[in-house]
Amino acid sequence: MEVSGDCAAVEEGCRTPRRGGFEIPAPVICPPAPRKKVAHVKQRNPPKNGYFQPPDLEALFAIAPGQFS
């Protein structure tokens, strides 16, 4: 069995390729994060009749005395 010139490379051990095509490129600087868009909220005037005033909710859920005794 005849061994070619590759045997010398095996005896030297493994190495990183050093030619120009194999170089690790310089790190690229990441672009900045996108800016947060500002939401333009239109101010509304209060309703002419005022805001809804719900009835007293505690009165709706009150239990009449003596119902569940």
Backbone as CSV, one residue per row, in Angstrom:
resi,resn,N_x,N_y,N_z,CA_x,CA_y,CA_z,C_x,C_y,C_z
1,MET,0.854,-1.172,0.000,0.000,0.000,0.000,0.901,1.237,0.000
2,GLU,0.685,2.083,-0.975,1.540,3.249,-1.123,0.822,4.494,-0.620
3,VAL,1.515,5.355,0.105,0.928,6.560,0.684,1.437,7.762,-0.092
4,SER,0.553,8.676,-0.422,0.966,9.868,-1.174,1.387,10.975,-0.216
5,GLY,1.456,12.243,-0.694,1.893,13.387,0.097,0.940,13.752,1.221
6,ASP,-0.266,13.206,1.237,-1.247,13.506,2.289,-0.798,12.968,3.642
7,CYS,0.087,11.994,3.628,0.565,11.392,4.862,1.298,12.428,5.724
8,ALA,2.021,13.321,5.081,2.752,14.342,5.822,1.788,15.262,6.548
9,ALA,0.639,15.585,5.926,-0.355,16.450,6.548,-0.969,15.762,7.759
10,VAL,-1.161,14.469,7.692,-1.738,13.729,8.805,-0.765,13.707,9.971
11,GLU,0.526,13.564,9.682,1.517,13.511,10.741,1.660,14.854,11.460
12,GLU,1.447,15.963,10.732,1.550,17.291,11.349,0.357,17.595,12.240
13,GLY,-0.722,16.953,12.009,-1.934,17.228,12.773,-2.885,18.119,11.983
14,CYS,-4.037,18.356,12.521,-5.051,19.179,11.843,-4.751,20.655,12.067
15,ARG,-4.970,21.443,11.028,-4.772,22.889,11.123,-5.917,23.604,10.422
16,THR,-6.139,24.834,10.799,-7.129,25.676,10.139,-6.558,26.132,8.802
17,PRO,-7.352,26.082,7.734,-6.866,26.572,6.439,-6.482,28.045,6.551
18,ARG,-5.407,28.431,5.858,-4.891,29.796,5.989,-5.003,30.597,4.700
19,ARG,-5.530,30.040,3.649,-5.651,30.782,2.390,-6.751,31.833,2.510
20,GLY,-6.704,32.825,1.622,-7.640,33.949,1.676,-9.107,33.563,1.596
21,GLY,-9.451,32.545,0.854,-10.852,32.140,0.701,-11.439,31.507,1.947
22,PHE,-10.578,31.102,2.876,-11.046,30.414,4.076,-11.037,31.283,5.330
23,GLU,-10.664,32.547,5.203,-10.584,33.413,6.371,-11.975,33.723,6.921
24,ILE,-12.050,33.865,8.216,-13.314,34.243,8.857,-13.510,35.733,8.631
25,PRO,-14.674,36.129,8.090,-14.884,37.558,7.810,-14.973,38.367,9.096
26,ALA,-14.651,39.641,8.985,-14.739,40.547,10.141,-16.197,40.649,10.581
27,PRO,-16.438,40.800,11.882,-17.827,40.877,12.348,-18.530,42.113,11.775
28,VAL,-19.782,41.925,11.430,-20.594,43.000,10.873,-21.342,43.680,12.016
29,ILE,-21.381,44.990,11.997,-22.103,45.728,13.037,-23.595,45.629,12.741
30,CYS,-24.373,45.242,13.726,-25.812,45.107,13.563,-26.455,46.488,13.402
31,PRO,-27.525,46.572,12.631,-28.218,47.852,12.513,-28.916,48.179,13.824
32,PRO,-29.204,49.446,14.074,-29.891,49.800,15.321,-31.311,49.248,15.340
33,ALA,-31.850,49.105,16.521,-33.214,48.606,16.664,-34.188,49.610,16.057
34,PRO,-35.319,49.126,15.527,-36.285,50.061,14.948,-36.859,50.969,16.026
35,ARG,-37.142,52.183,15.635,-37.699,53.146,16.587,-39.178,52.877,16.793
36,LYS,-39.612,53.114,17.999,-41.010,52.919,18.340,-41.840,54.038,17.715
37,LYS,-42.921,53.657,17.052,-43.780,54.660,16.430,-44.667,55.289,17.493
38,VAL,-44.831,56.582,17.406,-45.658,57.305,18.360,-47.091,57.309,17.833
39,ALA,-47.997,56.807,18.636,-49.408,56.783,18.250,-50.018,58.147,18.563
40,HIS,-50.618,58.732,17.567,-51.269,60.021,17.761,-52.719,59.758,18.164
41,VAL,-53.038,60.044,19.418,-54.375,59.817,19.937,-55.149,61.123,19.844
42,LYS,-56.275,61.044,19.178,-57.104,62.235,19.021,-57.914,62.444,20.299
43,GLN,-57.843,63.631,20.848,-58.603,63.961,22.056,-60.077,64.122,21.687
44,ARG,-60.916,63.426,22.394,-62.370,63.531,22.149,-62.990,64.413,23.207
45,ASN,-63.991,65.121,22.807,-64.761,65.921,23.763,-65.678,64.990,24.543
46,PRO,-65.989,65.310,25.806,-66.902,64.453,26.561,-68.290,64.471,25.925
47,PRO,-69.074,63.401,26.116,-70.419,63.355,25.525,-71.302,64.487,26.066
48,LYS,-72.205,64.948,25.214,-73.088,66.067,25.584,-74.013,65.691,26.736
49,ASN,-74.473,64.444,26.767,-75.408,64.005,27.810,-74.671,63.475,29.042
50,GLY,-73.366,63.545,29.059,-72.598,63.021,30.180,-72.315,61.540,29.980
51,TYR,-71.530,60.989,30.851,-71.184,59.577,30.776,-72.292,58.726,31.377
52,PHE,-72.357,57.461,30.931,-73.371,56.535,31.429,-73.165,56.298,32.918
53,GLN,-74.209,56.420,33.684,-74.174,56.176,35.124,-74.982,54.906,35.397
54,PRO,-74.318,53.787,35.659,-75.064,52.541,35.898,-75.828,52.635,37.214
55,PRO,-76.916,51.852,37.309,-77.654,51.838,38.575,-76.776,51.228,39.673
56,ASP,-77.182,51.366,40.891,-76.425,50.845,42.025,-76.385,49.316,41.922
57,LEU,-75.214,48.764,41.609,-75.091,47.321,41.394,-75.268,46.535,42.684
58,GLU,-74.913,47.105,43.801,-75.100,46.393,45.063,-76.581,46.150,45.340
59,ALA,-77.430,47.040,44.918,-78.876,46.854,45.118,-79.392,45.712,44.251
60,LEU,-78.821,45.522,43.072,-79.253,44.435,42.205,-78.888,43.063,42.770
61,PHE,-77.755,42.965,43.453,-77.286,41.688,43.954,-77.572,41.463,45.443
62,ALA,-78.270,42.373,46.054,-78.590,42.229,47.472,-79.610,41.097,47.663
63,ILE,-79.420,40.324,48.718,-80.350,39.227,49.011,-81.339,39.718,50.042
64,ALA,-82.591,39.503,49.723,-83.639,39.908,50.659,-83.560,39.050,51.917
65,PRO,-83.725,39.645,53.097,-83.613,38.859,54.328,-84.698,37.789,54.397
66,GLY,-84.299,36.597,54.855,-85.244,35.507,55.059,-85.488,34.680,53.814
67,GLN,-84.865,34.960,52.673,-85.089,34.210,51.445,-84.464,32.820,51.520
68,PHE,-83.274,32.699,52.070,-82.551,31.429,52.068,-82.349,30.915,53.494
69,SER,-83.356,30.894,54.276,-83.156,30.414,55.632,-83.716,29.035,55.846
